[in-house]
Amino acid sequence: MRRSLRTIWVVARREMTTRARSKAFRVSSVVMFVSLILGIVVPAVALGGSDHYEVAVVAGADDLSTAVTEQAAVAGLTVDVRPAADRAAATALVRAGTVDAAVSGLDEVIWNDGEDGRLAPVLNTAIAQTAVVRRAAAAGMDPAALAALLAPATPTLVVLDPRPDRTPRMLIALIGMILLFVALNFYGSFVLTGVVEEKSSRIVEVLLARVPASHLLAGKVTGIGLLGIGQFVSLGVVAAVTLQIVRPPELPPTTLPMISGIVMWFVLGYAFYSLLYGALGALASRVEDAQTAVAPLTAFLLLGYFGAFSILGNPDGWWVTVGSLFPPTAPMFMPLRAALTTVPAWQVALAVLLMLAAILLLVRVGGRLYRGAVLHTAGRLKIRQAWAGATG
Amino acid sequence: MLDVECVTKRYGDVLALDGCTFSVMPKRLVGLLGPNGAGKTTVMRCLLGLVQPDGGALRWRGEPIDEQAWRRFGYMPEERGLYPSMRVLEQVVHFARLSGLGRAAANRSAHAVLDRVGAADLTDRRVEQLSHGNQQRVQLAVALVHEPELLVLDEPFAGLDPLGVDTLGGLMRELAVDGTAVLFSSHQLDLVQHLCEDVVTMDHGRVVLSGPLERLQTDSDRRHVDVVFSRPPDPAVSGRPWYADLPGVRVDPVDERHVRLAVSSDVDLATVLCAARTVGPLMRFDFEPPSLEEMFREAVHR
C-alpha cells in the first residue's frame, strides 16, 4: 500500500513539475488571475464612481466655502474647496479640468461640459443655504434661532416586506461557474494530452513494465489535479482578498462560503471529468484522434455550461434540480443554483454523494478501460474492445 | 532462474504463442531468435506482465512472476519511448524512482548508469535533441538504472550501425558477466550468433531449438568442411570426382580448387581428408559448425 502510494506520488510529481513549467500553464495562469482581478475591480469602481471632488470658490465668500464642505459631508462626498481670485480665474480652473466646478458668488455655478449628478445638488443646496443665512443676518435674526430653524429632520426607513437583492451573489456565482468550466476543460485536456502523448511516444510500454496501469492513471490525475486545485484555490484566495480590499458597495455576507462551494465543486468535477478524459483518451492512438474520442465528454461539459445559464431565468425549475443532482452537470448547476435560491441541505448532500459514487465507479471502470486500451497503438479502439482487452 | 513453461496466447484468430517453453540462466546472454511474427515480443510482454498469457506458467527463481519480480526486471521495448522534452538525467532519475529507489539512490544510480552506457555528457540535454544512437543509449540507461536481475531487450540492435552493434553487444556481455541474466530478441540470426551463449529460436509461437549454442552446433548432424587445393585437382586420377564415394556427404563446389562439403556427424573427417589427398596437394582443410540460420532453416524445414 505504502509502496503504491509512493509510486503514484512519483508519477504525480512529474506531472506537476513538467506541467507547471509549460508555457500553456503559465500563460493561462496569468490570464486567469488578471481577468479575475479586473472582473472584481472594474465593476466595483464603475458602479461605485468617485467620491472625491474639487470645487473652486471665488474669493470673498468664506461662508459659502464652509457651506459647500458641510453639504458635501451630508451627501457622503469629499469636496476640496480651493479659492480663486476672481470669476475669470475660476473659469480657467474649470476649463483646465483642475476642478470639477466653480462657484462664483451666489449667482453662478460653472461647469465644464455639464452638471455632475452627485456634485450639483451639494453645490445648489450650499448656495441656497448661504443665501438664507445671509438674508437672515441682514434681517437681524439671531444665528442660534436660525440654526434651530434650519436643523434637518431625519425620518427612519421602514420596509414592510424586504426582498433580498441577489444580483451580487449571482455575479459571483456566475464568474465562479465560468472559471470552473474553463478550468475543467483546461485540466481535463491536460490529462487527455498527457495520456495520448505517452501512448503515441510509446513510452507507456516502458512505464507499464514498472508501474501498474491503475497507478499510472491515478498518478496522472492526481498530479494534474493538485496543480489545478492549487491554481483554483489561489484564484479563490485572490478573489476573496481583492473583494476585501475593493469592497464593492453591496458584498453579500455569504461570499466566502460561496467561493468555498465553488472550489469544492471544482475538486469533485475535476476528479470526475479527468478520470473520464484519461480513460477515453487511452482509446486514441494519436493526438488527432483524441478530440473525437472525448467528444461525448465535451458535449456533457457544454450542456452543463449552457444549461447553467438557464438557471438565471428560473432557479426553481425542475430541470435545474435534476441538473444539480446529475453528476456530469452538478459542478456547474449546483453553485449557481445555490446562489440564486435556497437549496435544501439534503439535496446538496445527495448531489455530493452521487458525485462521490460516480467518481469511485469511474476509478474502477476508467482504470480498466485505460489498462485495456493503452497498449493498443494501432488506430482508435472502441470502448467495448478496450473493456475486453483488459481481461485478456 | 527464469522458466517459461508452455505459455500460450491467442489474439482473435492468431495463435501468437503456442506452448512456448524455455529457460534463462543467470550470467548468461540468451538470444531469443526467429523471424518476424514468431512471437518473440509477445513472450517478452508476458514476462513483464504487459500481456496476460492464456495458459502456461512463468517462474522467476522458482516462484510465479508477480509485482515483486517485475521490479527486478529491466525492459527495453522494440518501440523505444522516452519523454521527448525531459532532460536526460531527470528522465533516468524518474524511472529509477518509479522502480522504488529513493531520491539520493536514484541520483547516484542514474549518474553511474549514464556513465556506463557512454551518455555521461548528455545529462542536461533534452531527449528530442539527441541523435538516434544517443536516444538508444538513454533508453538502455532507463532499462538498467535500477540494476535489474533480468534484462529483457526487444530487438536492441534494430537500427544500429555495425559499430553500435559491437558496443551494445560488448555492454550486454559485461552485464551478463556481472551476474545479470540477459534475454534479447533479434530476427537477424547471423548478426547476433557470435554474441549469444544460449539461444532460443522461435517460429509460429513455438520454440524450435534451444540451449547453449555450442551444444546445438555439436549436436547438429551437419558440419561444413572446406577443402581448398593448392592447384586444381587432377581429374585423371580417377574417372569420378574424389568425393563421389564418400557416404553422408553433400557437395557444393565453389570453384575448381575449392569444394564445400556438408558432412553428417557420423562421418569420420579423416576419411574425407584421405580422399581429398589422393587427388592433389591441399592448401586448406577447414572444419566449421553449421550457422544458426542453417540449423534454424533445417529445424523448420524451409
Interface residues (C-beta under 8 A of the other chain):
Chain A: R3 R6 T7 V10 V11 R14 T18 E198 S201 R202 I203 V204 E205 V206 L207 L208 A209 R210 V211 P212 L375 T377 T391 G392
Chain B: L48 G49 L50 V51 Q52 D54 E67 W70 R71 F73 Y75 M76 P77 E79 R80 G81 L82 Y83 P84 S85 M86 H94 F95 R97 L98 S99 G100 Q139 V142 A143
